[in-house]
Amino acid sequence: MSDLFDEVMAMERGVWAALAAGDARTLRAALAEDFEGLYPDGGAGREDLIAGLATGPTVAAYELSQERARPMGDDHALLTYHARFRRAGQTGWEAMRVSSIWRRAGTGWENTFSQDTPEGPPVP
């Protein structure tokens, strides 16, 4: 794998770990101030996601697969992957296709955008 893939995927896994641990500090550090997320139930900014952790973890378990990263110029990267996860307090698993844009910031990366698309039947 490339350095770009390793760096950005480590950051993305850190976001999932923060959601599973209820770690608002780590989540805040990973998400850009201008972060925008698009989800099946609407949009959310950085502070919305952080507020969701006020009562604890939002994810009980997760598995990421089919990860790919590609550069978007010198300072941005697009990450795509399949996520299978179980929300905190739920027993059923959900599956999403995720696209995430990361921007180089200082010596690391910050997440500026994420879109989660529920997995469904193939489109003909």
DSSP file (Angstrom, degrees, kcal/mol; ACC not computed):
  #  RESIDUE AA STRUCTURE BP1 BP2  ACC     N-H-->O    O-->H-N    N-H-->O    O-->H-N    TCO  KAPPA ALPHA  PHI   PSI    X-CA   Y-CA   Z-CA
    1    1 A M              0   0    0      0, 0.0     2,-0.1     0, 0.0     3,-0.0   0.000 360.0 360.0 360.0 161.6    0.0    0.0    0.0
    2    2 A S     >  -     0   0    0      1,-0.1     4,-2.6    67,-0.1     5,-0.2  -0.431 360.0-114.6 -87.5 162.3    1.0    3.6   -0.4
    3    3 A D  H  > S+     0   0    0      2,-0.2     4,-2.9     1,-0.2     5,-0.2   0.904 118.6  55.2 -59.4 -41.1    2.0    6.1    2.2
    4    4 A L  H  > S+     0   0    0      2,-0.2     4,-2.6     1,-0.2     5,-0.3   0.948 109.4  45.7 -57.3 -50.5   -1.1    8.1    1.3
    5    5 A F  H  > S+     0   0    0      1,-0.2     4,-2.9     2,-0.2     5,-0.3   0.948 114.2  48.2 -58.2 -50.2   -3.4    5.1    1.8
    6    6 A D  H  X S+     0   0    0     -4,-2.6     4,-1.8     1,-0.2    -1,-0.2   0.911 114.8  45.0 -59.4 -44.7   -1.7    4.2    5.1
    7    7 A E  H  X S+     0   0    0     -4,-2.9     4,-1.6     2,-0.2    -1,-0.2   0.947 118.6  39.9 -65.6 -49.9   -1.9    7.7    6.5
    8    8 A V  H  X S+     0   0    0     -4,-2.6     4,-2.4    -5,-0.2    -2,-0.2   0.889 114.7  51.7 -72.1 -38.9   -5.5    8.5    5.5
    9    9 A M  H  X S+     0   0    0     -4,-2.9     4,-2.7    -5,-0.3     5,-0.2   0.882 107.3  54.0 -66.1 -36.1   -6.8    5.1    6.4
   10   10 A A  H  X S+     0   0    0     -4,-1.8     4,-1.6    -5,-0.3    -1,-0.2   0.904 110.0  47.7 -62.3 -40.0   -5.3    5.3    9.8
   11   11 A M  H  X S+     0   0    0     -4,-1.6     4,-1.6     2,-0.2    -2,-0.2   0.918 111.5  49.8 -65.8 -43.1   -7.1    8.6   10.3
   12   12 A E  H  X S+     0   0    0     -4,-2.4     4,-1.9     1,-0.2     3,-0.3   0.918 110.0  50.2 -63.0 -43.6  -10.4    7.2    9.1
   13   13 A R  H  X S+     0   0    0     -4,-2.7     4,-2.6     1,-0.2    -1,-0.2   0.851 106.1  58.1 -62.6 -32.7  -10.1    4.2   11.4
   14   14 A G  H  X S+     0   0    0     -4,-1.6     4,-2.2    -5,-0.2    -1,-0.2   0.861 102.9  52.7 -63.9 -35.8   -9.4    6.7   14.2
   15   15 A V  H  X S+     0   0    0     -4,-1.6     4,-2.2    -3,-0.3    -2,-0.2   0.943 111.2  46.1 -63.3 -47.6  -12.7    8.3   13.5
   16   16 A W  H  X S+     0   0    0     -4,-1.9     4,-2.2     1,-0.2    -2,-0.2   0.906 111.7  51.6 -62.4 -41.3  -14.5    5.0   13.8
   17   17 A A  H  X S+     0   0    0     -4,-2.6     4,-1.7     1,-0.2    -1,-0.2   0.891 109.0  51.2 -62.6 -38.9  -12.6    4.2   17.0
   18   18 A A  H  X>S+     0   0    0     -4,-2.2     5,-2.3     2,-0.2     4,-1.3   0.906 109.7  49.4 -64.7 -41.5  -13.6    7.5   18.5
   19   19 A L  H  <5S+     0   0    0     -4,-2.2    39,-1.8     1,-0.2    40,-1.2   0.881 113.1  47.5 -63.7 -37.5  -17.3    6.8   17.7
   20   20 A A  H  <5S+     0   0    0     -4,-2.2    -1,-0.2     1,-0.2    -2,-0.2   0.771 118.2  40.7 -75.4 -26.2  -17.0    3.4   19.3
   21   21 A A  H  <5S-     0   0    0     -4,-1.7    -1,-0.2    -5,-0.2    -2,-0.2   0.548 106.3-121.3 -96.4  -9.4  -15.2    4.8   22.4
   22   22 A G  T  <5 +     0   0    0     -4,-1.3     2,-1.2     1,-0.2    -3,-0.2   0.824  54.8 161.8  70.3  30.8  -17.4    7.9   22.8
   23   23 A D     >< +     0   0    0     -5,-2.3     4,-1.9    -6,-0.2    -1,-0.2  -0.684  15.8 173.0 -93.1  88.3  -14.1    9.9   22.5
   24   24 A A  H  > S+     0   0    0     -2,-1.2     4,-2.7     1,-0.2     5,-0.2   0.837  75.8  58.6 -65.4 -34.4  -15.2   13.5   21.5
   25   25 A R  H  > S+     0   0    0      2,-0.2     4,-1.9     1,-0.2    -1,-0.2   0.935 108.8  43.2 -63.4 -46.7  -11.7   14.9   21.9
   26   26 A T  H  > S+     0   0    0      2,-0.2     4,-1.6     1,-0.2    -1,-0.2   0.899 114.3  51.3 -66.2 -40.1  -10.2   12.5   19.2
   27   27 A L  H  X S+     0   0    0     -4,-1.9     4,-1.9     1,-0.2     3,-0.3   0.927 108.8  50.8 -62.9 -44.5  -13.2   13.1   17.0
   28   28 A R  H  < S+     0   0    0     -4,-2.7    -1,-0.2     1,-0.2    -2,-0.2   0.891 109.7  51.0 -59.7 -40.4  -12.9   16.9   17.2
   29   29 A A  H  < S+     0   0    0     -4,-1.9    -1,-0.2     1,-0.2    -2,-0.2   0.814 112.3  46.6 -68.2 -30.1   -9.1   16.6   16.3
   30   30 A A  H  < S+     0   0    0     -4,-1.6    81,-3.1    -3,-0.3     2,-0.4   0.794 101.2  73.3 -83.1 -29.7   -9.9   14.5   13.2
   31   31 A L  E  < S-a  111   0A   0     -4,-1.9    81,-0.2    79,-0.2    79,-0.0  -0.727  81.5-124.5 -94.5 133.1  -12.7   16.5   11.8
   32   32 A A  E >   -     0   0A   0     79,-2.8     3,-2.0    -2,-0.4    14,-0.2  -0.318  25.0-114.5 -65.6 153.3  -12.1   19.9   10.1
   33   33 A E  E 3  S+     0   0A   0      1,-0.3    13,-0.3    13,-0.1    14,-0.2   0.856 120.7  47.0 -56.8 -34.4  -13.9   22.9   11.5
   34   34 A D  E 3  S+     0   0A   0     11,-0.1    -1,-0.3    12,-0.1    -2,-0.1   0.118  84.4 148.5 -95.5  21.3  -15.7   23.1    8.1
   35   35 A F  E <   -     0   0A   0     -3,-2.0    11,-0.6    76,-0.1     2,-0.4  -0.233  26.4-168.4 -55.3 140.6  -16.5   19.3    8.0
   36   36 A E  E     -aB 113  45A   0     76,-1.7    78,-1.6     9,-0.2     2,-0.4  -0.994   2.5-168.2-134.0 128.6  -19.7   18.4    6.3
   37   37 A G  E     -aB 114  44A   0      7,-2.8     7,-2.0    -2,-0.4     2,-0.5  -0.949   7.6-157.6-117.3 138.1  -21.3   14.9    6.5
   38   38 A L  E     +aB 115  43A   0     76,-2.8    78,-2.3    -2,-0.4     5,-0.2  -0.969  23.5 167.9-115.0 122.9  -24.1   13.6    4.3
   39   39 A Y  E >   - B   0  42A   0      3,-3.0     3,-2.2    -2,-0.5    78,-0.1  -0.803  51.8 -96.0-130.6 166.7  -26.1   10.7    5.8
   40   40 A P  T 3  S+     0   0    0      0, 0.0     3,-0.1     0, 0.0    77,-0.0   0.794 126.1  45.6 -55.8 -27.9  -29.3    8.9    5.0
   41   41 A D  T 3  S-     0   0    0      1,-0.3     2,-0.3     0, 0.0    -3,-0.0   0.299 126.3 -83.7-100.2  10.1  -31.1   11.1    7.6
   42   42 A G  E <   -B   39   0A   0     -3,-2.2    -3,-3.0     2,-0.0    -1,-0.3  -0.841  61.8 -37.5 128.5-163.0  -29.6   14.4    6.4
   43   43 A G  E     -B   38   0A   0     -2,-0.3     2,-0.3    -5,-0.2    -5,-0.2  -0.615  44.1-173.9-102.2 161.0  -26.5   16.5    6.9
   44   44 A A  E     -B   37   0A   0     -7,-2.0    -7,-2.8    -2,-0.2     2,-0.1  -0.988  11.4-146.3-152.8 144.5  -24.3   17.1    9.9
   45   45 A G  E  >  -B   36   0A   0     -2,-0.3     4,-1.9    -9,-0.2     3,-0.2  -0.423  43.0 -87.6 -99.0-179.4  -21.3   19.3   10.8
   46   46 A R  H  > S+     0   0    0    -11,-0.6     4,-2.3   -13,-0.3     5,-0.2   0.924 126.7  49.4 -56.3 -49.2  -18.4   18.6   13.1
   47   47 A E  H  > S+     0   0    0      1,-0.2     4,-2.4   -14,-0.2    -1,-0.2   0.824 106.9  56.9 -65.2 -30.3  -20.2   19.9   16.2
   48   48 A D  H  > S+     0   0    0     -3,-0.2     4,-1.4     2,-0.2    -1,-0.2   0.933 109.5  44.7 -63.4 -45.7  -23.3   17.8   15.4
   49   49 A L  H  < S+     0   0    0     -4,-1.9     4,-0.5     1,-0.2    -2,-0.2   0.902 113.7  49.5 -66.6 -40.4  -21.2   14.6   15.4
   50   50 A I  H >< S+     0   0    0     -4,-2.3     3,-1.6     1,-0.2    -1,-0.2   0.911 107.7  54.2 -64.9 -41.7  -19.4   15.6   18.6
   51   51 A A  H >< S+     0   0    0     -4,-2.4     3,-1.9     1,-0.3     4,-0.2   0.827  97.5  66.3 -61.2 -31.3  -22.7   16.4   20.3
   52   52 A G  T 3< S+     0   0    0     -4,-1.4     3,-0.5     1,-0.3    -1,-0.3   0.711  95.4  57.6 -62.9 -19.5  -23.9   12.9   19.4
   53   53 A L  T X  S+     0   0    0     -3,-1.6     3,-1.9    -4,-0.5    -1,-0.3   0.435  74.9 100.2 -89.5   0.3  -21.2   11.5   21.7
   54   54 A A  T <  S+     0   0    0     -3,-1.9    -1,-0.2     1,-0.3    -2,-0.1   0.804  89.6  39.4 -57.7 -30.5  -22.5   13.4   24.8
   55   55 A T  T 3  S-     0   0    0     -3,-0.5    -1,-0.3     1,-0.4    -2,-0.1   0.312 127.5 -88.3-102.5   8.1  -24.3   10.2   26.0
   56   56 A G  S <  S-     0   0    0     -3,-1.9    -1,-0.4   -34,-0.1   -34,-0.2  -0.726  77.0  -3.2 121.1-170.0  -21.5    7.8   25.1
   57   57 A P        -     0   0    0      0, 0.0   -37,-0.2     0, 0.0   -38,-0.1  -0.187  42.5-162.3 -58.0 146.4  -20.4    5.8   22.1
   58   58 A T  S    S+     0   0    0    -39,-1.8    30,-1.6     1,-0.2     2,-0.4   0.544  77.4  54.4-103.5 -12.5  -22.6    5.8   19.0
   59   59 A V  E     -C   87   0A   0    -40,-1.2    28,-0.3    28,-0.3    -1,-0.2  -0.986  55.0-174.5-125.1 131.1  -21.1    2.7   17.4
   60   60 A A  E    S-     0   0A   0     26,-3.1     2,-0.3    -2,-0.4    27,-0.2   0.808  74.3  -6.2 -91.6 -34.7  -20.9   -0.7   19.2
   61   61 A A  E     -C   86   0A   0     25,-1.4    25,-2.5     2,-0.0    -1,-0.4  -0.985  64.3-177.1-157.7 153.5  -18.9   -2.6   16.6
   62   62 A Y  E     -C   85   0A   0     -2,-0.3     2,-0.4    23,-0.2    23,-0.2  -0.996  13.2-163.2-155.9 154.7  -17.6   -2.0   13.1
   63   63 A E  E     -C   84   0A   0     21,-2.7    21,-2.7    -2,-0.3     2,-0.4  -0.990  11.6-161.3-138.7 130.6  -15.7   -3.6   10.2
   64   64 A L  E     +C   83   0A   0     -2,-0.4     2,-0.3    19,-0.2    19,-0.2  -0.923  20.6 156.7-114.0 139.1  -14.1   -1.7    7.3
   65   65 A S  E     +C   82   0A   0     17,-2.4    17,-3.0    -2,-0.4    -2,-0.0  -0.919  46.9  43.3-149.7 173.6  -13.2   -3.4    4.0
   66   66 A Q  E    S-     0   0A   0     -2,-0.3     2,-0.2    15,-0.2    -1,-0.1   0.825  73.7-179.1  56.1  36.1  -12.6   -2.7    0.3
   67   67 A E  E     +     0   0A   0     14,-0.1     2,-0.3    -3,-0.1    14,-0.2  -0.429   8.8 171.7 -72.7 137.6  -10.6    0.4    1.2
   68   68 A R  E     -C   80   0A   0     12,-2.4    12,-2.6    -2,-0.2     2,-0.4  -0.994  10.6-169.1-142.7 145.4   -9.2    2.6   -1.6
   69   69 A A  E     +C   79   0A   0     -2,-0.3    10,-0.2    10,-0.2   -64,-0.1  -0.991   5.8 177.1-134.0 144.3   -7.4    5.9   -1.5
   70   70 A R  E     -C   78   0A   0      8,-2.1     8,-2.9    -2,-0.4     2,-0.1  -0.996  31.7-108.7-144.9 145.3   -6.5    8.3   -4.3
   71   71 A P  E     -C   77   0A   0      0, 0.0     6,-0.3     0, 0.0     2,-0.3  -0.383  16.9-163.8 -70.7 149.0   -4.9   11.7   -4.3
   72   72 A M        -     0   0    0      4,-2.9     3,-0.3     1,-0.4     4,-0.3  -0.703  69.8 -49.1-127.5  76.1   -7.0   14.8   -5.3
   73   73 A G  S    S-     0   0    0     -2,-0.3    -1,-0.4     1,-0.2     3,-0.2  -0.467  93.3 -51.4  83.8-165.0   -4.2   17.2   -5.9
   74   74 A D  S    S+     0   0    0      1,-0.2    -1,-0.2    -2,-0.1     3,-0.0   0.775 134.2  32.3 -79.8 -27.3   -1.3   17.8   -3.5
   75   75 A D  S    S+     0   0    0     -3,-0.3    29,-3.2    28,-0.0     2,-0.3   0.281 107.8  64.1-120.7  10.8   -3.3   18.4   -0.3
   76   76 A H  E     - D   0 103A   0     -4,-0.3    -4,-2.9    27,-0.2     2,-0.3  -0.960  52.0-169.2-135.1 153.6   -6.4   16.3   -0.6
   77   77 A A  E     -CD  71 102A   0     25,-2.3    25,-2.7    -2,-0.3     2,-0.5  -0.998  15.0-141.6-141.4 144.3   -7.3   12.6   -0.7
   78   78 A L  E     -CD  70 101A   0     -8,-2.9    -8,-2.1    -2,-0.3     2,-0.4  -0.922  18.1-169.2-105.4 127.5  -10.4   10.6   -1.5
   79   79 A L  E     -CD  69 100A   0     21,-3.1    21,-2.8    -2,-0.5     2,-0.4  -0.965   5.4-179.3-116.6 131.4  -11.0    7.5    0.6
   80   80 A T  E     +CD  68  99A   0    -12,-2.6   -12,-2.4    -2,-0.4     2,-0.3  -0.973  14.7 140.5-128.7 147.2  -13.7    5.0   -0.3
   81   81 A Y  E     - D   0  98A   0     17,-2.0    17,-3.0    -2,-0.4     2,-0.5  -0.983  47.8 -97.8-168.8 172.7  -14.7    1.8    1.5
   82   82 A H  E     -CD  65  97A   0    -17,-3.0   -17,-2.4    -2,-0.3     2,-0.5  -0.908  34.6-163.8-104.0 131.0  -17.4   -0.5    2.7
   83   83 A A  E     -CD  64  96A   0     13,-2.9    13,-2.8    -2,-0.5     2,-0.5  -0.969  10.4-173.9-119.4 130.7  -18.5   -0.2    6.4
   84   84 A R  E     +CD  63  95A   0    -21,-2.7   -21,-2.7    -2,-0.5     2,-0.3  -0.993  26.3 157.7-117.8 126.0  -20.4   -2.8    8.3
   85   85 A F  E     -CD  62  94A   0      9,-2.5     9,-3.2    -2,-0.5     2,-0.5  -0.966  38.7-138.7-150.1 161.5  -21.4   -1.6   11.8
   86   86 A R  E     -C   61   0A   0    -25,-2.5   -26,-3.1    -2,-0.3   -25,-1.4  -0.993  29.3-129.5-123.3 125.1  -23.8   -2.0   14.7
   87   87 A R  E >   -C   59   0A   0      5,-0.5     3,-2.0    -2,-0.5   -28,-0.3  -0.362  38.3 -87.7 -70.4 152.1  -25.0    1.2   16.4
   88   88 A A  T 3  S+     0   0    0    -30,-1.6    -1,-0.1     1,-0.3     3,-0.1  -0.373 115.9  16.7 -58.4 133.9  -24.8    1.4   20.2
   89   89 A G  T 3  S+     0   0    0      1,-0.3     2,-0.3    -3,-0.1    -1,-0.3   0.448 107.4 103.9  81.8   0.7  -27.9   -0.1   21.8
   90   90 A Q    <   -     0   0    0     -3,-2.0    -1,-0.3     1,-0.1   -30,-0.0  -0.774  55.1-158.6-112.8 158.2  -28.9   -2.0   18.6
   91   91 A T        +     0   0    0     -2,-0.3     2,-0.2    -3,-0.1    -1,-0.1   0.675  68.3  83.3-105.1 -24.0  -28.6   -5.7   17.7
   92   92 A G  S    S-     0   0    0      1,-0.0    -5,-0.5    -5,-0.0     2,-0.3  -0.524  71.9-130.2 -85.5 149.4  -28.8   -5.4   13.9
   93   93 A W        -     0   0    0     -2,-0.2     2,-0.3    -7,-0.2    -7,-0.2  -0.703  17.5-157.4 -93.9 148.0  -25.9   -4.6   11.7
   94   94 A E  E     -D   85   0A   0     -9,-3.2    -9,-2.5    -2,-0.3     2,-0.4  -0.858   3.7-148.3-119.0 157.4  -26.0   -2.0    8.9
   95   95 A A  E     +D   84   0A   0     -2,-0.3    24,-2.6   -11,-0.2     2,-0.3  -0.994  18.4 174.0-130.8 136.6  -23.9   -1.7    5.8
   96   96 A M  E     -DE  83 118A   0    -13,-2.8   -13,-2.9    -2,-0.4     2,-0.5  -0.956  30.9-133.5-136.2 152.4  -22.8    1.5    4.0
   97   97 A R  E     -DE  82 117A   0     20,-2.8    20,-2.9    -2,-0.3     2,-0.4  -0.950  36.0-160.2 -99.7 128.0  -20.6    2.6    1.2
   98   98 A V  E     -DE  81 116A   0    -17,-3.0   -17,-2.0    -2,-0.5     2,-0.4  -0.915  19.0-172.4-118.8 136.0  -18.5    5.5    2.4
   99   99 A S  E     -DE  80 115A   0     16,-2.1    16,-2.7    -2,-0.4     2,-0.4  -0.992  14.3-179.0-121.2 137.2  -16.6    8.2    0.6
  100  100 A S  E     -DE  79 114A   0    -21,-2.8   -21,-3.1    -2,-0.4     2,-0.5  -0.999  16.8-150.7-141.1 132.2  -14.5   10.5    2.7
  101  101 A I  E     -DE  78 113A   0     12,-2.6    11,-2.6    -2,-0.4    12,-1.4  -0.914  14.3-167.4-108.9 129.1  -12.3   13.5    1.7
  102  102 A W  E     -DE  77 111A   0    -25,-2.7   -25,-2.3    -2,-0.5     2,-0.4  -0.905   5.0-155.2-116.0 142.6   -9.3   14.3    3.8
  103  103 A R  E     -DE  76 110A   0      7,-3.1     7,-2.4    -2,-0.4   -27,-0.2  -0.951  25.7-112.8-119.5 135.0   -7.2   17.5    3.6
  104  104 A R  E     + E   0 109A   0    -29,-3.2     2,-0.4    -2,-0.4     5,-0.3  -0.469  39.1 179.4 -64.1 132.0   -3.6   17.8    4.6
  105  105 A A  E >   - E   0 108A   0      3,-2.3     3,-2.3    -2,-0.2     2,-0.3  -0.932  54.7 -48.9-141.2 112.0   -3.3   20.1    7.7
  106  106 A G  T 3  S-     0   0    0     -2,-0.4    -2,-0.0     1,-0.3     0, 0.0  -0.464 123.4 -19.3  63.2-122.9    0.0   20.8    9.3
  107  107 A T  T 3  S+     0   0    0     -2,-0.3    -1,-0.3    -3,-0.1     2,-0.1   0.344 135.8  30.0 -98.3   6.0    1.8   17.5    9.7
  108  108 A G  E <  S- E   0 105A   0     -3,-2.3    -3,-2.3    -5,-0.1     2,-0.3  -0.386  85.0 -84.5-136.8-147.1   -1.3   15.4    9.4
  109  109 A W  E     - E   0 104A   0     -5,-0.3     2,-0.4    -2,-0.1    -5,-0.2  -0.939  21.9-158.5-134.3 152.3   -4.8   15.1    7.8
  110  110 A E  E     - E   0 103A   0     -7,-2.4    -7,-3.1    -2,-0.3     2,-0.5  -0.995  25.4-118.9-132.9 143.3   -8.3   16.4    8.7
  111  111 A N  E     +aE  31 102A   0    -81,-3.1   -79,-2.8    -2,-0.4    -9,-0.2  -0.677  33.0 170.2 -82.8 121.8  -11.6   15.1    7.4
  112  112 A T  E     +     0   0A   0    -11,-2.6   -76,-1.7    -2,-0.5     2,-0.3   0.672  63.6  14.2-103.7 -21.9  -13.5   17.7    5.5
  113  113 A F  E     +aE  36 101A   0    -12,-1.4   -12,-2.6   -78,-0.2     2,-0.3  -0.993  54.1 177.6-156.5 143.2  -16.3   15.6    4.0
  114  114 A S  E     -aE  37 100A   0    -78,-1.6   -76,-2.8    -2,-0.3     2,-0.4  -0.980   5.8-169.7-147.6 139.0  -18.0   12.2    4.4
  115  115 A Q  E     -aE  38  99A   0    -16,-2.7   -16,-2.1    -2,-0.3     2,-0.6  -0.990   5.8-162.3-130.7 125.3  -20.9   10.6    2.7
  116  116 A D  E     - E   0  98A   0    -78,-2.3   -18,-0.2    -2,-0.4    -2,-0.0  -0.930   6.7-170.8-107.9 119.8  -22.5    7.4    3.9
  117  117 A T  E     - E   0  97A   0    -20,-2.9   -20,-2.8    -2,-0.6     3,-0.1  -0.948  26.3-120.2-112.7 118.8  -24.7    5.6    1.3
  118  118 A P  E     - E   0  96A   0      0, 0.0     2,-0.3     0, 0.0   -22,-0.3  -0.264  30.6-113.3 -57.6 139.3  -26.8    2.6    2.6
  119  119 A E        +     0   0    0    -24,-2.6   -24,-0.2     1,-0.0   -37,-0.0  -0.564  50.8 157.1 -74.0 136.0  -26.0   -0.6    0.8
  120  120 A G        -     0   0    0     -2,-0.3     3,-0.1     1,-0.1    -3,-0.0  -0.732  45.7 -48.1-142.5-169.7  -28.9   -1.8   -1.2
  121  121 A P  S    S-     0   0    0      0, 0.0    -1,-0.1     0, 0.0     0, 0.0  -0.314  73.7 -85.1 -66.0 153.2  -29.7   -4.0   -4.2
  122  122 A P        -     0   0    0      0, 0.0    -3,-0.0     0, 0.0     0, 0.0  -0.240  40.8-118.0 -58.1 145.5  -27.6   -3.5   -7.3
  123  123 A V              0   0    0      1,-0.1    -3,-0.0    -3,-0.1     0, 0.0  -0.748 360.0 360.0 -84.6 128.0  -28.7   -0.8   -9.7
  124  124 A P              0   0    0      0, 0.0    -1,-0.1     0, 0.0     0, 0.0   0.529 360.0 360.0 -67.1 360.0  -29.6   -2.3  -13.1
